[in-house]
Structures are given as C-alpha cells and as structure tokens.
Amino acid sequence: QVQLVESGGGLVQPGGSLRLSCVGPTNIFRFGDMGWYRQAPGKERELVAQISRSGSINYADSVKGRFTISRDGAKSTLSLQMNSLKPEDTAVYYCHVRLFTEYWGQGTQVTVSS
C-alpha cells in the first residue's frame, strides 16, 4: 500500500558520519509520527530516534548527542544525521511512520568498521 524508501547507508570508519533519508507519501509524512529503528545481526529491532507530528523528539541513550532526527512534511522526507559513528551502530536502519497504522521501509545497511 504505502511505499517508504530509505537511502544513505553504507560503510564508514569509526568517527565518521552518514545521513539517512526516507521518502514516502506526503499525507503520511505530514501528519504521521515518525522514527528510525535499527536491527543488528542476532538482535531485536530497537528504536533509535522518533519525532512526533508536532515535532517533539526522543533519542535512544546510545545515540544522544551524536544523531539528529528531522522531518520535512513538504518534501515528504524523514532524515537521520549520524555523527561520531561507532562500530556498535552497525545495523540495518528502518524508517517507520505511524498514522492510524504502521508503515516500514525496506531498510538500509549501515556498517561502521576500520
């Protein structure tokens, strides 16, 4: 039904930066609550950052001060700026939107390694 597409993942050295983006339908992105989740091999999917319809933001303790989530309803875009990346940040990152029901992107791989 709803197509969410992530981009921006890749291989980066510790201390480096990446910017993830997610695009989808304008109506969903304008009014939905949105967030980024990640899942590392052998582990459960976990919340990284979320931003509400009104703009309130929450971060996982592990990424506070390093990651920044933002949204642009007009451009139908959800972003995650990731700085000072650590090997423990390695995971598949998923875009998530909730508006009456939940929607997920296909995921984008982030690998932090020397």
Phi and psi restraints in degrees (range 20) as a CNS / XPLOR table:
assign (resid 1 and name C) (resid 2 and name N)
       (resid 2 and name CA) (resid 2 and name C) 1.0 -99.7 20.0 2
assign (resid 2 and name N) (resid 2 and name CA)
       (resid 2 and name C) (resid 3 and name N) 1.0 128.8 20.0 2
assign (resid 2 and name C) (resid 3 and name N)
       (resid 3 and name CA) (resid 3 and name C) 1.0 -99.8 20.0 2
assign (resid 3 and name N) (resid 3 and name CA)
       (resid 3 and name C) (resid 4 and name N) 1.0 117.7 20.0 2
assign (resid 3 and name C) (resid 4 and name N)
       (resid 4 and name CA) (resid 4 and name C) 1.0 -114.8 20.0 2
assign (resid 4 and name N) (resid 4 and name CA)
       (resid 4 and name C) (resid 5 and name N) 1.0 128.7 20.0 2
assign (resid 4 and name C) (resid 5 and name N)
       (resid 5 and name CA) (resid 5 and name C) 1.0 -127.3 20.0 2
assign (resid 5 and name N) (resid 5 and name CA)
       (resid 5 and name C) (resid 6 and name N) 1.0 119.9 20.0 2
assign (resid 5 and name C) (resid 6 and name N)
       (resid 6 and name CA) (resid 6 and name C) 1.0 -92.9 20.0 2
assign (resid 6 and name N) (resid 6 and name CA)
       (resid 6 and name C) (resid 7 and name N) 1.0 155.1 20.0 2
assign (resid 6 and name C) (resid 7 and name N)
       (resid 7 and name CA) (resid 7 and name C) 1.0 -154.6 20.0 2
assign (resid 7 and name N) (resid 7 and name CA)
       (resid 7 and name C) (resid 8 and name N) 1.0 165.6 20.0 2
assign (resid 7 and name C) (resid 8 and name N)
       (resid 8 and name CA) (resid 8 and name C) 1.0 106.3 20.0 2
assign (resid 8 and name N) (resid 8 and name CA)
       (resid 8 and name C) (resid 9 and name N) 1.0 -6.8 20.0 2
assign (resid 8 and name C) (resid 9 and name N)
       (resid 9 and name CA) (resid 9 and name C) 1.0 -71.7 20.0 2
assign (resid 9 and name N) (resid 9 and name CA)
       (resid 9 and name C) (resid 10 and name N) 1.0 170.0 20.0 2
assign (resid 9 and name C) (resid 10 and name N)
       (resid 10 and name CA) (resid 10 and name C) 1.0 163.2 20.0 2
assign (resid 10 and name N) (resid 10 and name CA)
       (resid 10 and name C) (resid 11 and name N) 1.0 -167.0 20.0 2
assign (resid 10 and name C) (resid 11 and name N)
       (resid 11 and name CA) (resid 11 and name C) 1.0 -99.9 20.0 2
assign (resid 11 and name N) (resid 11 and name CA)
       (resid 11 and name C) (resid 12 and name N) 1.0 130.0 20.0 2
assign (resid 11 and name C) (resid 12 and name N)
       (resid 12 and name CA) (resid 12 and name C) 1.0 -142.3 20.0 2
assign (resid 12 and name N) (resid 12 and name CA)
       (resid 12 and name C) (resid 13 and name N) 1.0 149.2 20.0 2
assign (resid 12 and name C) (resid 13 and name N)
       (resid 13 and name CA) (resid 13 and name C) 1.0 -78.6 20.0 2
assign (resid 13 and name N) (resid 13 and name CA)
       (resid 13 and name C) (resid 14 and name N) 1.0 154.4 20.0 2
assign (resid 13 and name C) (resid 14 and name N)
       (resid 14 and name CA) (resid 14 and name C) 1.0 -53.0 20.0 2
assign (resid 14 and name N) (resid 14 and name CA)
       (resid 14 and name C) (resid 15 and name N) 1.0 136.2 20.0 2
assign (resid 14 and name C) (resid 15 and name N)
       (resid 15 and name CA) (resid 15 and name C) 1.0 91.4 20.0 2
assign (resid 15 and name N) (resid 15 and name CA)
       (resid 15 and name C) (resid 16 and name N) 1.0 -9.8 20.0 2
assign (resid 15 and name C) (resid 16 and name N)
       (resid 16 and name CA) (resid 16 and name C) 1.0 -82.2 20.0 2
assign (resid 16 and name N) (resid 16 and name CA)
       (resid 16 and name C) (resid 17 and name N) 1.0 -175.9 20.0 2
assign (resid 16 and name C) (resid 17 and name N)
       (resid 17 and name CA) (resid 17 and name C) 1.0 -132.9 20.0 2
assign (resid 17 and name N) (resid 17 and name CA)
       (resid 17 and name C) (resid 18 and name N) 1.0 151.5 20.0 2
assign (resid 17 and name C) (resid 18 and name N)
       (resid 18 and name CA) (resid 18 and name C) 1.0 -143.3 20.0 2
assign (resid 18 and name N) (resid 18 and name CA)
       (resid 18 and name C) (resid 19 and name N) 1.0 152.7 20.0 2
assign (resid 18 and name C) (resid 19 and name N)
       (resid 19 and name CA) (resid 19 and name C) 1.0 -124.3 20.0 2
assign (resid 19 and name N) (resid 19 and name CA)
       (resid 19 and name C) (resid 20 and name N) 1.0 119.8 20.0 2
assign (resid 19 and name C) (resid 20 and name N)
       (resid 20 and name CA) (resid 20 and name C) 1.0 -97.5 20.0 2
assign (resid 20 and name N) (resid 20 and name CA)
       (resid 20 and name C) (resid 21 and name N) 1.0 144.9 20.0 2
assign (resid 20 and name C) (resid 21 and name N)
       (resid 21 and name CA) (resid 21 and name C) 1.0 -132.3 20.0 2
assign (resid 21 and name N) (resid 21 and name CA)
       (resid 21 and name C) (resid 22 and name N) 1.0 151.2 20.0 2
assign (resid 21 and name C) (resid 22 and name N)
       (resid 22 and name CA) (resid 22 and name C) 1.0 -138.6 20.0 2
assign (resid 22 and name N) (resid 22 and name CA)
       (resid 22 and name C) (resid 23 and name N) 1.0 131.4 20.0 2
assign (resid 22 and name C) (resid 23 and name N)
       (resid 23 and name CA) (resid 23 and name C) 1.0 -122.8 20.0 2
assign (resid 23 and name N) (resid 23 and name CA)
       (resid 23 and name C) (resid 24 and name N) 1.0 150.9 20.0 2
assign (resid 23 and name C) (resid 24 and name N)
       (resid 24 and name CA) (resid 24 and name C) 1.0 -167.1 20.0 2
assign (resid 24 and name N) (resid 24 and name CA)
       (resid 24 and name C) (resid 25 and name N) 1.0 -171.2 20.0 2
assign (resid 24 and name C) (resid 25 and name N)
       (resid 25 and name CA) (resid 25 and name C) 1.0 -59.0 20.0 2
assign (resid 25 and name N) (resid 25 and name CA)
       (resid 25 and name C) (resid 26 and name N) 1.0 137.9 20.0 2
assign (resid 25 and name C) (resid 26 and name N)
       (resid 26 and name CA) (resid 26 and name C) 1.0 -59.2 20.0 2
assign (resid 26 and name N) (resid 26 and name CA)
       (resid 26 and name C) (resid 27 and name N) 1.0 -43.2 20.0 2
assign (resid 26 and name C) (resid 27 and name N)
       (resid 27 and name CA) (resid 27 and name C) 1.0 -62.7 20.0 2
assign (resid 27 and name N) (resid 27 and name CA)
       (resid 27 and name C) (resid 28 and name N) 1.0 -38.8 20.0 2
assign (resid 27 and name C) (resid 28 and name N)
       (resid 28 and name CA) (resid 28 and name C) 1.0 -69.3 20.0 2
assign (resid 28 and name N) (resid 28 and name CA)
       (resid 28 and name C) (resid 29 and name N) 1.0 -44.1 20.0 2
assign (resid 28 and name C) (resid 29 and name N)
       (resid 29 and name CA) (resid 29 and name C) 1.0 -72.9 20.0 2
assign (resid 29 and name N) (resid 29 and name CA)
       (resid 29 and name C) (resid 30 and name N) 1.0 -24.9 20.0 2
assign (resid 29 and name C) (resid 30 and name N)
       (resid 30 and name CA) (resid 30 and name C) 1.0 -77.1 20.0 2
assign (resid 30 and name N) (resid 30 and name CA)
       (resid 30 and name C) (resid 31 and name N) 1.0 -37.1 20.0 2
assign (resid 30 and name C) (resid 31 and name N)
       (resid 31 and name CA) (resid 31 and name C) 1.0 -113.6 20.0 2
assign (resid 31 and name N) (resid 31 and name CA)
       (resid 31 and name C) (resid 32 and name N) 1.0 -9.0 20.0 2
assign (resid 31 and name C) (resid 32 and name N)
       (resid 32 and name CA) (resid 32 and name C) 1.0 -84.9 20.0 2
assign (resid 32 and name N) (resid 32 and name CA)
       (resid 32 and name C) (resid 33 and name N) 1.0 159.2 20.0 2
assign (resid 32 and name C) (resid 33 and name N)
       (resid 33 and name CA) (resid 33 and name C) 1.0 -87.2 20.0 2
assign (resid 33 and name N) (resid 33 and name CA)
       (resid 33 and name C) (resid 34 and name N) 1.0 135.8 20.0 2
assign (resid 33 and name C) (resid 34 and name N)
       (resid 34 and name CA) (resid 34 and name C) 1.0 -130.6 20.0 2
assign (resid 34 and name N) (resid 34 and name CA)
       (resid 34 and name C) (resid 35 and name N) 1.0 160.0 20.0 2
assign (resid 34 and name C) (resid 35 and name N)
       (resid 35 and name CA) (resid 35 and name C) 1.0 -167.7 20.0 2
assign (resid 35 and name N) (resid 35 and name CA)
       (resid 35 and name C) (resid 36 and name N) 1.0 171.6 20.0 2
assign (resid 35 and name C) (resid 36 and name N)
       (resid 36 and name CA) (resid 36 and name C) 1.0 -116.9 20.0 2
assign (resid 36 and name N) (resid 36 and name CA)
       (resid 36 and name C) (resid 37 and name N) 1.0 133.2 20.0 2
assign (resid 36 and name C) (resid 37 and name N)
       (resid 37 and name CA) (resid 37 and name C) 1.0 -119.5 20.0 2
assign (resid 37 and name N) (resid 37 and name CA)
       (resid 37 and name C) (resid 38 and name N) 1.0 161.4 20.0 2
assign (resid 37 and name C) (resid 38 and name N)
       (resid 38 and name CA) (resid 38 and name C) 1.0 -142.2 20.0 2
assign (resid 38 and name N) (resid 38 and name CA)
       (resid 38 and name C) (resid 39 and name N) 1.0 154.4 20.0 2
assign (resid 38 and name C) (resid 39 and name N)
       (resid 39 and name CA) (resid 39 and name C) 1.0 -139.9 20.0 2
assign (resid 39 and name N) (resid 39 and name CA)
       (resid 39 and name C) (resid 40 and name N) 1.0 118.2 20.0 2
assign (resid 39 and name C) (resid 40 and name N)
       (resid 40 and name CA) (resid 40 and name C) 1.0 -91.1 20.0 2
assign (resid 40 and name N) (resid 40 and name CA)
       (resid 40 and name C) (resid 41 and name N) 1.0 157.1 20.0 2
assign (resid 40 and name C) (resid 41 and name N)
       (resid 41 and name CA) (resid 41 and name C) 1.0 -55.3 20.0 2
assign (resid 41 and name N) (resid 41 and name CA)
       (resid 41 and name C) (resid 42 and name N) 1.0 129.7 20.0 2
assign (resid 41 and name C) (resid 42 and name N)
       (resid 42 and name CA) (resid 42 and name C) 1.0 78.2 20.0 2
assign (resid 42 and name N) (resid 42 and name CA)
       (resid 42 and name C) (resid 43 and name N) 1.0 4.0 20.0 2
assign (resid 42 and name C) (resid 43 and name N)
       (resid 43 and name CA) (resid 43 and name C) 1.0 -123.1 20.0 2
assign (resid 43 and name N) (resid 43 and name CA)
       (resid 43 and name C) (resid 44 and name N) 1.0 161.8 20.0 2
assign (resid 43 and name C) (resid 44 and name N)
       (resid 44 and name CA) (resid 44 and name C) 1.0 -78.7 20.0 2
assign (resid 44 and name N) (resid 44 and name CA)
       (resid 44 and name C) (resid 45 and name N) 1.0 155.8 20.0 2
assign (resid 44 and name C) (resid 45 and name N)
       (resid 45 and name CA) (resid 45 and name C) 1.0 -66.6 20.0 2
assign (resid 45 and name N) (resid 45 and name CA)
       (resid 45 and name C) (resid 46 and name N) 1.0 136.6 20.0 2
assign (resid 45 and name C) (resid 46 and name N)
       (resid 46 and name CA) (resid 46 and name C) 1.0 -130.9 20.0 2
assign (resid 46 and name N) (resid 46 and name CA)
       (resid 46 and name C) (resid 47 and name N) 1.0 152.1 20.0 2
assign (resid 46 and name C) (resid 47 and name N)
       (resid 47 and name CA) (resid 47 and name C) 1.0 -74.6 20.0 2
assign (resid 47 and name N) (resid 47 and name CA)
       (resid 47 and name C) (resid 48 and name N) 1.0 132.0 20.0 2
assign (resid 47 and name C) (resid 48 and name N)
       (resid 48 and name CA) (resid 48 and name C) 1.0 -100.4 20.0 2
assign (resid 48 and name N) (resid 48 and name CA)
       (resid 48 and name C) (resid 49 and name N) 1.0 -51.0 20.0 2
assign (resid 48 and name C) (resid 49 and name N)
       (resid 49 and name CA) (resid 49 and name C) 1.0 -158.4 20.0 2
assign (resid 49 and name N) (resid 49 and name CA)
       (resid 49 and name C) (resid 50 and name N) 1.0 149.0 20.0 2
assign (resid 49 and name C) (resid 50 and name N)
       (resid 50 and name CA) (resid 50 and name C) 1.0 -139.5 20.0 2
assign (resid 50 and name N) (resid 50 and name CA)
       (resid 50 and name C) (resid 51 and name N) 1.0 149.3 20.0 2
assign (resid 50 and name C) (resid 51 and name N)
       (resid 51 and name CA) (resid 51 and name C) 1.0 -136.2 20.0 2
assign (resid 51 and name N) (resid 51 and name CA)
       (resid 51 and name C) (resid 52 and name N) 1.0 126.7 20.0 2
assign (resid 51 and name C) (resid 52 and name N)
       (resid 52 and name CA) (resid 52 and name C) 1.0 -80.9 20.0 2
assign (resid 52 and name N) (resid 52 and name CA)
       (resid 52 and name C) (resid 53 and name N) 1.0 173.7 20.0 2
assign (resid 52 and name C) (resid 53 and name N)
       (resid 53 and name CA) (resid 53 and name C) 1.0 -56.1 20.0 2
assign (resid 53 and name N) (resid 53 and name CA)
       (resid 53 and name C) (resid 54 and name N) 1.0 -36.5 20.0 2
assign (resid 53 and name C) (resid 54 and name N)
       (resid 54 and name CA) (resid 54 and name C) 1.0 -84.5 20.0 2
assign (resid 54 and name N) (resid 54 and name CA)
       (resid 54 and name C) (resid 55 and name N) 1.0 -9.5 20.0 2
assign (resid 54 and name C) (resid 55 and name N)
       (resid 55 and name CA) (resid 55 and name C) 1.0 103.7 20.0 2
assign (resid 55 and name N) (resid 55 and name CA)
       (resid 55 and name C) (resid 56 and name N) 1.0 0.9 20.0 2
assign (resid 55 and name C) (resid 56 and name N)
       (resid 56 and name CA) (resid 56 and name C) 1.0 -70.4 20.0 2
assign (resid 56 and name N) (resid 56 and name CA)
       (resid 56 and name C) (resid 57 and name N) 1.0 144.4 20.0 2
assign (resid 56 and name C) (resid 57 and name N)
       (resid 57 and name CA) (resid 57 and name C) 1.0 -128.0 20.0 2
assign (resid 57 and name N) (resid 57 and name CA)
       (resid 57 and name C) (resid 58 and name N) 1.0 140.0 20.0 2
assign (resid 57 and name C) (resid 58 and name N)
       (resid 58 and name CA) (resid 58 and name C) 1.0 -131.3 20.0 2
assign (resid 58 and name N) (resid 58 and name CA)
       (resid 58 and name C) (resid 59 and name N) 1.0 141.7 20.0 2
assign (resid 58 and name C) (resid 59 and name N)
       (resid 59 and name CA) (resid 59 and name C) 1.0 -123.7 20.0 2
assign (resid 59 and name N) (resid 59 and name CA)
       (resid 59 and name C) (resid 60 and name N) 1.0 149.3 20.0 2
assign (resid 59 and name C) (resid 60 and name N)
       (resid 60 and name CA) (resid 60 and name C) 1.0 -65.4 20.0 2
assign (resid 60 and name N) (resid 60 and name CA)
       (resid 60 and name C) (resid 61 and name N) 1.0 145.6 20.0 2
assign (resid 60 and name C) (resid 61 and name N)
       (resid 61 and name CA) (resid 61 and name C) 1.0 -56.1 20.0 2
assign (resid 61 and name N) (resid 61 and name CA)
       (resid 61 and name C) (resid 62 and name N) 1.0 -33.1 20.0 2
assign (resid 61 and name C) (resid 62 and name N)
       (resid 62 and name CA) (resid 62 and name C) 1.0 -68.3 20.0 2
assign (resid 62 and name N) (resid 62 and name CA)
       (resid 62 and name C) (resid 63 and name N) 1.0 -17.5 20.0 2
assign (resid 62 and name C) (resid 63 and name N)
       (resid 63 and name CA) (resid 63 and name C) 1.0 -118.1 20.0 2
assign (resid 63 and name N) (resid 63 and name CA)
       (resid 63 and name C) (resid 64 and name N) 1.0 -2.7 20.0 2
assign (resid 63 and name C) (resid 64 and name N)
       (resid 64 and name CA) (resid 64 and name C) 1.0 -58.4 20.0 2
assign (resid 64 and name N) (resid 64 and name CA)
       (resid 64 and name C) (resid 65 and name N) 1.0 134.1 20.0 2
assign (resid 64 and name C) (resid 65 and name N)
       (resid 65 and name CA) (resid 65 and name C) 1.0 85.9 20.0 2
assign (resid 65 and name N) (resid 65 and name CA)
       (resid 65 and name C) (resid 66 and name N) 1.0 -10.1 20.0 2
assign (resid 65 and name C) (resid 66 and name N)
       (resid 66 and name CA) (resid 66 and name C) 1.0 -116.7 20.0 2
assign (resid 66 and name N) (resid 66 and name CA)
       (resid 66 and name C) (resid 67 and name N) 1.0 -36.1 20.0 2
assign (resid 66 and name C) (resid 67 and name N)
       (resid 67 and name CA) (resid 67 and name C) 1.0 -107.2 20.0 2
assign (resid 67 and name N) (resid 67 and name CA)
       (resid 67 and name C) (resid 68 and name N) 1.0 148.8 20.0 2
assign (resid 67 and name C) (resid 68 and name N)
       (resid 68 and name CA) (resid 68 and name C) 1.0 -133.9 20.0 2
assign (resid 68 and name N) (resid 68 and name CA)
       (resid 68 and name C) (resid 69 and name N) 1.0 122.5 20.0 2
assign (resid 68 and name C) (resid 69 and name N)
       (resid 69 and name CA) (resid 69 and name C) 1.0 -99.3 20.0 2
assign (resid 69 and name N) (resid 69 and name CA)
       (resid 69 and name C) (resid 70 and name N) 1.0 144.3 20.0 2
assign (resid 69 and name C) (resid 70 and name N)
       (resid 70 and name CA) (resid 70 and name C) 1.0 -150.5 20.0 2
assign (resid 70 and name N) (resid 70 and name CA)
       (resid 70 and name C) (resid 71 and name N) 1.0 161.6 20.0 2
assign (resid 70 and name C) (resid 71 and name N)
       (resid 71 and name CA) (resid 71 and name C) 1.0 -140.2 20.0 2
assign (resid 71 and name N) (resid 71 and name CA)
       (resid 71 and name C) (resid 72 and name N) 1.0 150.4 20.0 2
assign (resid 71 and name C) (resid 72 and name N)
       (resid 72 and name CA) (resid 72 and name C) 1.0 -137.7 20.0 2
assign (resid 72 and name N) (resid 72 and name CA)
       (resid 72 and name C) (resid 73 and name N) 1.0 98.5 20.0 2
assign (resid 72 and name C) (resid 73 and name N)
       (resid 73 and name CA) (resid 73 and name C) 1.0 -62.8 20.0 2
assign (resid 73 and name N) (resid 73 and name CA)
       (resid 73 and name C) (resid 74 and name N) 1.0 -37.5 20.0 2
assign (resid 73 and name C) (resid 74 and name N)
       (resid 74 and name CA) (resid 74 and name C) 1.0 -64.1 20.0 2
assign (resid 74 and name N) (resid 74 and name CA)
       (resid 74 and name C) (resid 75 and name N) 1.0 -33.1 20.0 2
assign (resid 74 and name C) (resid 75 and name N)
       (resid 75 and name CA) (resid 75 and name C) 1.0 -98.2 20.0 2
assign (resid 75 and name N) (resid 75 and name CA)
       (resid 75 and name C) (resid 76 and name N) 1.0 2.1 20.0 2
assign (resid 75 and name C) (resid 76 and name N)
       (resid 76 and name CA) (resid 76 and name C) 1.0 52.4 20.0 2
assign (resid 76 and name N) (resid 76 and name CA)
       (resid 76 and name C) (resid 77 and name N) 1.0 48.0 20.0 2
assign (resid 76 and name C) (resid 77 and name N)
       (resid 77 and name CA) (resid 77 and name C) 1.0 -132.4 20.0 2
assign (resid 77 and name N) (resid 77 and name CA)
       (resid 77 and name C) (resid 78 and name N) 1.0 134.0 20.0 2
assign (resid 77 and name C) (resid 78 and name N)
       (resid 78 and name CA) (resid 78 and name C) 1.0 -114.2 20.0 2
assign (resid 78 and name N) (resid 78 and name CA)
       (resid 78 and name C) (resid 79 and name N) 1.0 133.5 20.0 2
assign (resid 78 and name C) (resid 79 and name N)
       (resid 79 and name CA) (resid 79 and name C) 1.0 -127.3 20.0 2
assign (resid 79 and name N) (resid 79 and name CA)
       (resid 79 and name C) (resid 80 and name N) 1.0 156.2 20.0 2
assign (resid 79 and name C) (resid 80 and name N)
       (resid 80 and name CA) (resid 80 and name C) 1.0 -139.1 20.0 2
assign (resid 80 and name N) (resid 80 and name CA)
       (resid 80 and name C) (resid 81 and name N) 1.0 109.4 20.0 2
assign (resid 80 and name C) (resid 81 and name N)
       (resid 81 and name CA) (resid 81 and name C) 1.0 -88.2 20.0 2
assign (resid 81 and name N) (resid 81 and name CA)
       (resid 81 and name C) (resid 82 and name N) 1.0 121.8 20.0 2
assign (resid 81 and name C) (resid 82 and name N)
       (resid 82 and name CA) (resid 82 and name C) 1.0 -116.6 20.0 2
assign (resid 82 and name N) (resid 82 and name CA)
       (resid 82 and name C) (resid 83 and name N) 1.0 116.7 20.0 2
assign (resid 82 and name C) (resid 83 and name N)
       (resid 83 and name CA) (resid 83 and name C) 1.0 -117.1 20.0 2
assign (resid 83 and name N) (resid 83 and name CA)
       (resid 83 and name C) (resid 84 and name N) 1.0 163.8 20.0 2
assign (resid 83 and name C) (resid 84 and name N)
       (resid 84 and name CA) (resid 84 and name C) 1.0 49.1 20.0 2
assign (resid 84 and name N) (resid 84 and name CA)
       (resid 84 and name C) (resid 85 and name N) 1.0 48.0 20.0 2
assign (resid 84 and name C) (resid 85 and name N)
       (resid 85 and name CA) (resid 85 and name C) 1.0 -64.8 20.0 2
assign (resid 85 and name N) (resid 85 and name CA)
       (resid 85 and name C) (resid 86 and name N) 1.0 144.4 20.0 2
assign (resid 85 and name C) (resid 86 and name N)
       (resid 86 and name CA) (resid 86 and name C) 1.0 -120.0 20.0 2
assign (resid 86 and name N) (resid 86 and name CA)
       (resid 86 and name C) (resid 87 and name N) 1.0 156.9 20.0 2
assign (resid 86 and name C) (resid 87 and name N)
       (resid 87 and name CA) (resid 87 and name C) 1.0 -54.6 20.0 2
assign (resid 87 and name N) (resid 87 and name CA)
       (resid 87 and name C) (resid 88 and name N) 1.0 -32.3 20.0 2
assign (resid 87 and name C) (resid 88 and name N)
       (resid 88 and name CA) (resid 88 and name C) 1.0 -68.7 20.0 2
assign (resid 88 and name N) (resid 88 and name CA)
       (resid 88 and name C) (resid 89 and name N) 1.0 -11.2 20.0 2
assign (resid 88 and name C) (resid 89 and name N)
       (resid 89 and name CA) (resid 89 and name C) 1.0 -81.7 20.0 2
assign (resid 89 and name N) (resid 89 and name CA)
       (resid 89 and name C) (resid 90 and name N) 1.0 -7.8 20.0 2
assign (resid 89 and name C) (resid 90 and name N)
       (resid 90 and name CA) (resid 90 and name C) 1.0 -61.0 20.0 2
assign (resid 90 and name N) (resid 90 and name CA)
       (resid 90 and name C) (resid 91 and name N) 1.0 123.7 20.0 2
assign (resid 90 and name C) (resid 91 and name N)
       (resid 91 and name CA) (resid 91 and name C) 1.0 -179.0 20.0 2
assign (resid 91 and name N) (resid 91 and name CA)
       (resid 91 and name C) (resid 92 and name N) 1.0 171.5 20.0 2
assign (resid 91 and name C) (resid 92 and name N)
       (resid 92 and name CA) (resid 92 and name C) 1.0 -89.7 20.0 2
assign (resid 92 and name N) (resid 92 and name CA)
       (resid 92 and name C) (resid 93 and name N) 1.0 127.2 20.0 2
assign (resid 92 and name C) (resid 93 and name N)
       (resid 93 and name CA) (resid 93 and name C) 1.0 -102.3 20.0 2
assign (resid 93 and name N) (resid 93 and name CA)
       (resid 93 and name C) (resid 94 and name N) 1.0 133.2 20.0 2
assign (resid 93 and name C) (resid 94 and name N)
       (resid 94 and name CA) (resid 94 and name C) 1.0 -119.6 20.0 2
assign (resid 94 and name N) (resid 94 and name CA)
       (resid 94 and name C) (resid 95 and name N) 1.0 136.5 20.0 2
assign (resid 94 and name C) (resid 95 and name N)
       (resid 95 and name CA) (resid 95 and name C) 1.0 -82.9 20.0 2
assign (resid 95 and name N) (resid 95 and name CA)
       (resid 95 and name C) (resid 96 and name N) 1.0 138.2 20.0 2
assign (resid 95 and name C) (resid 96 and name N)
       (resid 96 and name CA) (resid 96 and name C) 1.0 -135.3 20.0 2
assign (resid 96 and name N) (resid 96 and name CA)
       (resid 96 and name C) (resid 97 and name N) 1.0 136.0 20.0 2
assign (resid 96 and name C) (resid 97 and name N)
       (resid 97 and name CA) (resid 97 and name C) 1.0 -134.6 20.0 2
assign (resid 97 and name N) (resid 97 and name CA)
       (resid 97 and name C) (resid 98 and name N) 1.0 138.4 20.0 2
assign (resid 97 and name C) (resid 98 and name N)
       (resid 98 and name CA) (resid 98 and name C) 1.0 -124.6 20.0 2
assign (resid 98 and name N) (resid 98 and name CA)
       (resid 98 and name C) (resid 99 and name N) 1.0 119.7 20.0 2
assign (resid 98 and name C) (resid 99 and name N)
       (resid 99 and name CA) (resid 99 and name C) 1.0 -149.4 20.0 2
assign (resid 99 and name N) (resid 99 and name CA)
       (resid 99 and name C) (resid 100 and name N) 1.0 94.4 20.0 2
assign (resid 99 and name C) (resid 100 and name N)
       (resid 100 and name CA) (resid 100 and name C) 1.0 73.9 20.0 2
assign (resid 100 and name N) (resid 100 and name CA)
       (resid 100 and name C) (resid 101 and name N) 1.0 -36.5 20.0 2
assign (resid 100 and name C) (resid 101 and name N)
       (resid 101 and name CA) (resid 101 and name C) 1.0 -144.9 20.0 2
assign (resid 101 and name N) (resid 101 and name CA)
       (resid 101 and name C) (resid 102 and name N) 1.0 176.5 20.0 2
assign (resid 101 and name C) (resid 102 and name N)
       (resid 102 and name CA) (resid 102 and name C) 1.0 -101.7 20.0 2
assign (resid 102 and name N) (resid 102 and name CA)
       (resid 102 and name C) (resid 103 and name N) 1.0 145.6 20.0 2
assign (resid 102 and name C) (resid 103 and name N)
       (resid 103 and name CA) (resid 103 and name C) 1.0 -131.8 20.0 2
assign (resid 103 and name N) (resid 103 and name CA)
       (resid 103 and name C) (resid 104 and name N) 1.0 142.2 20.0 2
assign (resid 103 and name C) (resid 104 and name N)
       (resid 104 and name CA) (resid 104 and name C) 1.0 -128.4 20.0 2
assign (resid 104 and name N) (resid 104 and name CA)
       (resid 104 and name C) (resid 105 and name N) 1.0 145.1 20.0 2
assign (resid 104 and name C) (resid 105 and name N)
       (resid 105 and name CA) (resid 105 and name C) 1.0 -82.7 20.0 2
assign (resid 105 and name N) (resid 105 and name CA)
       (resid 105 and name C) (resid 106 and name N) 1.0 178.9 20.0 2
assign (resid 105 and name C) (resid 106 and name N)
       (resid 106 and name CA) (resid 106 and name C) 1.0 -81.6 20.0 2
assign (resid 106 and name N) (resid 106 and name CA)
       (resid 106 and name C) (resid 107 and name N) 1.0 -16.1 20.0 2
assign (resid 106 and name C) (resid 107 and name N)
       (resid 107 and name CA) (resid 107 and name C) 1.0 96.1 20.0 2
assign (resid 107 and name N) (resid 107 and name CA)
       (resid 107 and name C) (resid 108 and name N) 1.0 148.7 20.0 2
assign (resid 107 and name C) (resid 108 and name N)
       (resid 108 and name CA) (resid 108 and name C) 1.0 -134.6 20.0 2
assign (resid 108 and name N) (resid 108 and name CA)
       (resid 108 and name C) (resid 109 and name N) 1.0 134.3 20.0 2
assign (resid 108 and name C) (resid 109 and name N)
       (resid 109 and name CA) (resid 109 and name C) 1.0 -79.2 20.0 2
assign (resid 109 and name N) (resid 109 and name CA)
       (resid 109 and name C) (resid 110 and name N) 1.0 130.5 20.0 2
assign (resid 109 and name C) (resid 110 and name N)
       (resid 110 and name CA) (resid 110 and name C) 1.0 -119.1 20.0 2
assign (resid 110 and name N) (resid 110 and name CA)
       (resid 110 and name C) (resid 111 and name N) 1.0 121.6 20.0 2
assign (resid 110 and name C) (resid 111 and name N)
       (resid 111 and name CA) (resid 111 and name C) 1.0 -123.4 20.0 2
assign (resid 111 and name N) (resid 111 and name CA)
       (resid 111 and name C) (resid 112 and name N) 1.0 122.7 20.0 2
assign (resid 111 and name C) (resid 112 and name N)
       (resid 112 and name CA) (resid 112 and name C) 1.0 -112.1 20.0 2
assign (resid 112 and name N) (resid 112 and name CA)
       (resid 112 and name C) (resid 113 and name N) 1.0 110.4 20.0 2
assign (resid 112 and name C) (resid 113 and name N)
       (resid 113 and name CA) (resid 113 and name C) 1.0 -158.3 20.0 2
assign (resid 113 and name N) (resid 113 and name CA)
       (resid 113 and name C) (resid 114 and name N) 1.0 151.3 20.0 2
